[in-house]
Amino acid sequence: MEERVRTRFAPSPTGRMHVGNLRTALYEYLVAKLENGDFILRIEDTDQARFVPEALDIIYRTMKETGLKHDEGPDIGGDYGPYVQSERVKSGLYLDYAKQLIEKGEAYYCFCTKERLESLKRTIDGKEVMIYDKHCLHLSKEEIEANLAAGKPYVIRQNIPREGTTTFHDEIYGDITVDNSELDDQILIKSDGYPTYNFANVIDDHLMGITHVIRGNEYLSSTPKYDRLYDAFGWKIPKYIHCPLITNEEHQKLSKRSGHSSYEDLIEQGFVSEAVVNFVALLGWSSEDGREIFTLDELAEAFDYKRINKSPAVFDMKKAKWMNGEYIKKMNFDDYYKRALPYIKNVVRKDLDTKKIAALVQTRIEVFPDIEPLIDFFDELPSYDVAMYTHKKMKTNSENSLEVLKDLLPRLEANDDYSRDGVEKVLMDYIHEKGIKNGQGLWPVRTAVSGKQMTPGGAYEIMEILGKEESLKRIRVGIDMLTKAVSES
């Protein structure tokens, strides 16, 4: 009988969810779904100094918004709980396992003071590092018992031999061998009684039956220590899948300073969650057929972790925005309008039809803040250069533009139908009557009512939204500007 696939996302509640953590969660989810397995959420809160209470809400909210539904977790329970490490600490679970390692000679008590540890620091390749010298490994049983009885602070360290090598297998990187001399005797239990991230990780993954561990390749250097722990306990080692580093366009590690390193950053910048998930999936993975747009369900069918790349993945903001624009185009209008309305209200304070304004820009934006500069002219006619009336392709200049606006003004004043069709009829009747090209008639009108060279929609749509009074007012401004320009030329 084949082993049931079980993956876990184990975030630390220390702040916003980094794009790299979201990618890990997504890949863990996809591996489980592809094999009809289980996807578990586990909260790793052993680093109490960095714990941020509101970060728990961020984790749950992000998982919900992105559709990464877990099968077991702190909020829904399961057969392998508790799913919060601090709750597991209270049972003495991790300390019991650490003591088992001490009995096997695979770990030991360390009573060294901070001062002594500081004295062991060395500078290697410009970095200050501390390699522990196994001083406390050689304490006698009597010395250890006396220190414990006296309440002397201690940590428990992993005992890694200095000789030989350790080899581990990764599904992406293959077999990797490291010299044991490069592996430090890492701390397993800290002086506050809490397990370190690395130790708790191994214990919990084993007890929860995790079969596949997916994480960033910055953990490659820790993996030999994990494997030595699995071997020391006689446990089966899970499959490791290490993902490539995510960098910015300058090929530097994606950090908070980039302004888009977290899921919440991107949502605040006008991205939609479905597009973020899609884009994050492609940060280190590609489909066999080169396809780029996927729903979450489609990703669950197409994903193959063996196609994860080793090379760093570049967070290309230009591509991310393009992809987001594709999602906005396909959004249900009501959902889109709900997201777009705050941006419209930021720049349009007049009582205009905001749904019609929103409809004009749905296919023209990549992120929601793009809306504002496209539509701000609806609130107030901006100052503009009369040179905009001159357009070679449209065959317009100040003289013929002035003639068009003067001819159209009385017709538009007499017209009471300012629906799109009503405005179009007046303008097209005039164009046909004069025997001029559409651009010669429409360019001056659109310029006059918008004051912009580029607009989301033509003269008909703009005038319908502005209404009769405001449209005529703006056309009169255009006539005045052109009259002055022509007289001065």
C-alpha positions in Angstrom: 0.0 0.0 0.0 1.4 3.4 -1.0 2.1 5.9 1.7 -0.4 8.7 1.8 1.1 12.1 0.8 1.1 14.6 3.6 2.5 18.1 3.4 2.6 21.0 5.8 2.9 24.7 5.7 4.5 25.8 9.0 4.8 29.6 9.1 6.2 31.6 12.1 3.8 34.4 13.1 6.3 37.2 12.9 4.7 39.6 10.5 3.3 39.8 7.0 3.5 36.8 4.8 6.6 37.0 2.6 6.1 36.0 -1.1 8.6 33.2 -0.5 6.5 31.8 2.3 3.4 32.1 0.2 5.2 30.1 -2.6 6.1 27.4 -0.1 2.5 27.2 1.1 1.3 27.0 -2.5 3.7 24.3 -3.6 2.9 22.3 -0.4 -0.8 22.6 -1.2 -0.3 21.6 -4.9 1.9 18.6 -4.1 -0.8 17.3 -1.7 -3.7 18.0 -4.1 -2.0 16.4 -7.0 -1.7 13.1 -5.0 -5.1 13.5 -3.3 -3.2 13.8 0.0 -3.4 16.0 3.1 -2.3 19.6 3.4 -1.6 20.7 7.0 -1.2 24.1 8.6 1.1 24.2 11.6 2.0 27.3 13.5 5.7 27.4 14.6 5.8 30.0 17.4 8.8 28.8 19.3 10.7 32.0 18.7 8.8 34.0 21.3 11.1 37.1 20.9 9.8 37.6 17.4 6.2 36.5 18.0 3.6 39.0 16.7 0.0 38.2 17.8 -1.7 39.9 14.9 0.5 37.8 12.5 -1.7 34.8 13.3 -4.7 36.6 11.8 -2.5 37.5 8.7 -1.7 33.8 8.2 -5.4 32.6 8.4 -6.6 35.5 6.3 -4.0 35.0 3.6 -4.6 31.3 3.4 -8.4 32.0 3.0 -8.0 34.7 0.4 -5.6 32.7 -1.7 -7.8 29.6 -1.6 -5.1 27.4 0.1 -7.5 25.4 2.2 -5.8 23.1 4.7 -7.2 19.8 5.8 -5.8 20.0 9.4 -4.7 22.9 11.5 -5.2 24.9 14.7 -8.5 26.3 13.6 -10.1 23.1 12.4 -8.3 20.4 14.3 -7.2 17.0 13.2 -5.8 13.7 14.4 -2.2 15.0 15.0 -2.8 18.1 17.1 -2.1 20.3 18.8 -1.0 22.2 15.6 0.6 25.1 17.5 4.1 24.4 18.7 3.9 26.5 21.9 1.0 24.2 22.9 3.1 21.2 22.2 6.0 22.6 24.3 3.7 22.6 27.4 3.5 18.8 27.3 7.3 18.4 27.6 7.2 16.7 24.2 10.4 18.2 22.7 12.4 18.0 25.9 11.6 14.3 26.2 12.9 13.6 22.7 16.0 15.7 23.4 16.7 13.6 26.4 16.3 10.4 24.3 19.1 11.8 22.1 21.3 12.5 25.2 20.9 8.8 26.2 21.9 7.8 22.7 25.0 10.0 22.8 23.5 12.1 19.9 23.0 15.2 22.1 24.4 16.7 25.3 23.8 19.4 28.0 25.7 22.6 27.5 26.1 25.0 30.5 28.5 27.5 28.8 28.0 31.1 29.7 27.4 33.9 27.2 30.9 35.2 27.9 32.5 31.9 27.0 30.5 31.5 23.9 31.5 35.1 22.9 35.1 34.1 23.2 34.6 31.3 20.6 33.6 33.7 17.9 35.8 33.9 14.8 35.7 36.0 11.6 35.5 33.8 8.5 35.2 35.4 5.1 34.3 38.7 6.7 31.5 37.2 8.8 31.6 36.7 12.6 30.7 33.1 13.4 30.7 30.9 16.5 31.7 27.3 16.1 31.1 25.5 19.4 34.1 23.5 20.6 32.2 20.6 22.3 33.5 21.7 25.7 30.4 20.5 27.6 30.4 17.1 25.7 33.2 16.1 28.0 31.5 16.9 31.3 31.2 13.9 33.7 27.8 12.5 34.7 28.4 13.9 38.2 29.2 17.4 36.9 26.0 17.4 34.8 23.8 16.3 37.7 25.4 18.9 40.0 24.8 21.7 37.5 21.2 20.6 37.0 20.6 20.3 40.7 22.0 23.8 41.2 19.5 25.2 38.6 22.3 26.3 36.3 21.0 27.5 32.9 21.6 25.1 30.0 20.8 24.3 26.4 20.8 20.9 24.7 23.1 20.6 21.7 23.1 18.1 18.9 26.3 16.0 18.9 27.7 15.9 15.4 30.9 14.1 14.7 33.8 16.2 13.4 35.0 13.4 11.1 33.5 12.0 8.0 30.6 13.3 5.8 26.9 13.4 5.7 25.0 12.9 2.4 21.3 13.8 1.8 19.0 13.7 -1.2 16.9 16.6 -2.5 14.4 16.0 -5.3 15.6 19.1 -7.2 19.3 19.3 -6.3 20.0 15.5 -6.2 22.6 14.1 -3.7 24.5 16.6 -1.7 27.5 15.6 0.5 28.9 17.9 3.2 31.9 17.5 5.5 30.8 17.0 9.1 33.5 19.5 10.2 31.3 22.2 8.5 28.3 21.3 10.7 28.0 23.0 14.1 26.6 21.4 17.2 23.3 23.2 16.8 21.1 23.9 19.8 18.0 21.7 20.1 16.5 23.0 23.3 17.0 26.7 24.3 17.6 28.0 27.8 14.0 29.0 28.0 12.9 25.4 27.5 11.6 26.0 24.0 12.9 23.9 21.1 14.7 25.6 18.3 13.0 25.8 14.9 15.1 23.1 13.4 14.5 20.6 16.2 10.8 21.1 16.6 10.5 20.9 12.8 11.9 17.4 12.7 9.9 16.1 15.7 6.6 17.5 14.5 7.1 16.4 10.9 7.7 12.9 12.0 4.8 12.8 14.5 2.4 14.3 11.9 3.5 11.8 9.2 4.8 14.5 6.8 6.1 12.8 3.6 7.2 15.9 1.6 9.0 18.9 3.0 9.1 21.9 0.7 11.1 25.0 1.6 13.5 27.6 0.4 17.0 26.6 -0.6 18.4 28.7 2.3 17.6 25.6 4.4 19.9 23.3 2.3 22.7 23.9 4.7 20.5 22.8 7.7 19.3 19.6 6.0 22.3 17.4 6.9 21.6 18.2 10.6 17.9 17.2 10.1 18.9 13.9 8.5 21.3 13.1 11.4 18.4 13.7 13.8 16.1 11.4 11.7 18.8 8.7 11.7 19.5 9.1 15.4 15.8 8.4 16.1 15.6 5.6 13.5 12.9 7.5 11.6 12.1 7.6 7.9 13.4 10.8 6.2 10.8 12.7 4.2 11.3 13.8 0.6 13.0 17.2 0.4 12.1 19.8 -2.2 14.2 23.0 -1.9 13.0 25.9 -4.0 15.2 28.6 -5.6 15.8 32.0 -4.0 13.5 34.8 -5.1 15.3 38.0 -6.1 14.3 41.5 -7.3 15.1 42.8 -10.8 18.6 43.7 -9.6 19.1 40.0 -8.6 19.2 40.9 -4.9 17.3 38.9 -2.3 13.7 40.1 -2.2 13.4 42.1 1.0 10.9 44.3 2.8 12.7 47.4 1.3 11.5 46.3 -2.2 7.9 47.3 -1.1 6.4 44.2 -2.7 7.9 41.4 -0.7 4.7 40.3 1.0 1.2 39.2 0.0 -0.3 42.1 1.8 2.0 44.6 0.1 0.8 43.4 -3.3 -2.9 43.5 -2.4 -2.5 47.0 -1.1 -0.8 48.0 -4.4 -3.9 46.9 -6.3 -3.2 43.3 -7.1 -6.0 40.6 -7.0 -5.3 37.5 -4.9 -5.8 35.1 -7.8 -3.2 36.9 -9.9 -0.7 36.9 -7.0 -1.2 33.1 -6.6 -0.7 32.5 -10.3 2.4 34.7 -10.4 4.0 33.2 -7.3 3.5 29.7 -8.8 5.8 30.7 -11.6 8.6 32.0 -9.3 10.8 28.9 -9.9 8.4 26.6 -11.7 7.1 26.5 -15.3 4.6 24.3 -17.0 5.7 21.8 -19.7 3.8 23.7 -22.5 4.9 27.2 -21.4 1.5 28.3 -20.4 1.4 31.1 -17.9 -2.2 31.9 -16.8 -3.7 29.3 -14.4 -6.5 29.2 -11.9 -5.6 27.4 -8.6 -7.6 24.3 -9.8 -5.7 24.3 -13.0 -2.4 24.6 -11.2 -3.4 21.6 -9.0 -3.7 19.6 -12.3 -0.6 20.9 -14.0 1.9 21.2 -11.2 4.9 18.9 -11.2 7.5 19.6 -8.6 10.2 18.0 -10.7 10.0 21.1 -13.0 11.1 23.4 -10.2 14.2 25.3 -11.3 17.5 25.6 -9.4 18.3 29.1 -10.6 17.1 32.1 -8.6 13.6 33.3 -9.6 13.3 37.0 -10.4 10.3 38.9 -9.2 9.6 40.8 -12.4 7.1 43.5 -11.4 6.3 44.4 -15.0 5.2 40.8 -15.6 3.3 40.7 -12.4 1.4 43.8 -13.3 0.7 42.4 -16.8 -0.7 39.2 -15.3 -2.8 41.1 -12.8 -4.2 43.1 -15.7 -5.3 39.9 -17.4 -7.2 38.9 -14.3 -8.8 42.3 -13.9 -10.1 42.1 -17.5 -11.8 38.7 -16.7 -13.2 39.8 -13.3 -17.0 39.7 -12.7 -18.0 43.3 -13.1 -19.6 43.6 -9.7 -16.5 42.2 -8.0 -14.3 44.5 -10.1 -16.5 47.5 -9.4 -16.4 46.9 -5.6 -12.6 47.0 -5.8 -12.4 49.9 -8.2 -14.9 52.2 -6.4 -12.5 53.5 -3.7 -9.9 54.5 -6.3 -12.6 56.3 -8.4 -13.9 58.2 -5.4 -10.3 59.3 -4.6 -10.3 61.5 -7.7 -14.0 61.9 -8.8 -16.0 63.8 -6.1 -18.8 64.9 -8.4 -22.1 63.0 -8.5 -21.3 61.1 -11.7 -22.1 57.5 -12.8 -19.2 55.7 -11.2 -20.2 52.3 -12.7 -19.9 53.8 -16.2 -16.5 55.3 -15.3 -15.4 51.9 -13.9 -16.5 50.1 -17.0 -14.4 52.4 -19.2 -11.1 51.4 -17.5 -11.6 47.7 -16.6 -9.6 46.5 -19.7 -7.1 49.4 -19.5 -5.5 48.9 -16.1 -2.9 46.5 -14.7 -3.4 47.4 -11.0 -6.2 49.3 -9.4 -4.2 52.5 -8.6 -3.8 52.9 -12.4 -7.5 54.0 -12.4 -6.9 57.4 -10.8 -4.7 59.1 -13.5 -7.0 57.7 -16.2 -10.2 59.2 -14.9 -9.3 62.3 -12.8 -10.4 64.6 -15.7 -14.1 63.7 -15.0 -14.0 65.6 -11.7 -12.4 68.7 -13.2 -11.1 69.8 -16.6 -7.3 69.8 -16.3 -5.2 72.6 -17.7 -3.9 71.6 -21.1 -1.9 72.8 -24.0 -3.9 74.0 -27.1 -1.3 72.2 -29.2 -3.2 68.9 -28.3 -5.7 69.9 -31.0 -3.1 69.5 -33.6 -2.8 65.8 -34.6 -1.2 64.9 -38.0 -2.8 61.5 -38.2 -6.3 62.9 -37.5 -5.5 65.8 -39.8 -6.5 68.3 -37.2 -5.0 71.7 -36.3 -6.1 74.8 -34.3 -8.0 76.3 -37.2 -10.1 73.3 -38.3 -10.6 72.2 -34.7 -12.0 75.6 -33.8 -14.4 75.4 -36.8 -15.6 71.9 -35.7 -16.3 73.0 -32.1 -18.1 76.2 -33.2 -20.2 74.3 -35.7 -21.1 71.6 -33.1 -21.8 73.9 -30.2 -25.4 74.9 -31.3 -26.2 71.4 -32.3 -25.1 70.0 -28.9 -27.0 72.8 -27.1 -30.2 71.9 -29.0 -29.7 68.2 -28.2 -31.3 66.9 -25.0 -30.3 63.2 -25.5 -26.9 62.8 -23.8 -26.9 59.1 -23.8 -24.0 57.6 -25.7 -26.1 56.9 -28.7 -27.7 60.4 -28.6 -24.3 62.1 -28.6 -23.0 59.8 -31.3 -25.9 60.7 -33.6 -25.3 64.4 -33.3 -21.5 64.1 -33.9 -21.8 61.5 -36.8 -24.6 63.5 -38.5 -22.3 66.5 -38.5 -19.3 64.5 -39.8 -21.3 63.0 -42.6 -22.8 66.3 -43.5 -19.4 68.0 -43.7 -17.8 65.1 -45.5 -14.9 65.0 -43.1 -13.0 62.1 -41.6 -14.2 60.7 -38.2 -11.0 61.8 -36.5 -11.3 65.4 -37.8 -14.7 65.7 -36.0 -14.1 63.5 -32.9 -10.6 64.5 -31.9 -11.4 68.2 -31.2 -14.5 67.2 -29.2 -12.7 64.5 -27.1 -9.8 66.9 -26.5 -12.2 69.7 -25.3 -14.2 67.5 -23.0 -11.2 65.7 -21.4 -8.2 68.0 -21.7 -6.1 64.8 -22.2 -4.3 63.3 -25.1 -5.3 59.7 -24.0 -8.6 58.8 -22.5 -10.4 55.5 -21.5 -13.2 55.9 -24.0 -14.1 58.3 -26.7 -16.1 61.5 -26.9 -19.5 59.7 -26.8 -18.8 57.8 -23.6 -17.1 60.8 -21.9 -20.0 63.2 -22.7 -22.6 60.7 -21.6 -20.9 60.5 -18.1 -20.3 64.3 -17.9 -23.8 65.2 -19.0 -25.0 68.1 -21.1 -24.2 71.1 -18.9 -20.6 70.1 -18.1 -19.9 68.9 -21.7 -21.0 72.2 -23.2 -19.0 74.2 -20.6 -15.8 72.3 -21.5 -16.4 72.8 -25.3 -16.8 76.5 -24.7 -13.5 76.5 -22.9 -12.0 74.8 -25.9 -13.5 77.4 -28.3 -12.0 80.2 -26.2 -8.6 78.6 -26.1 -8.5 78.0 -29.8 -9.9 81.4 -30.7 -7.0 83.0 -28.7 -4.4 80.7 -30.3 -5.6 81.3 -33.8 -5.7 85.1 -33.4 -2.1 85.0 -32.0 -0.7 82.9 -34.8 
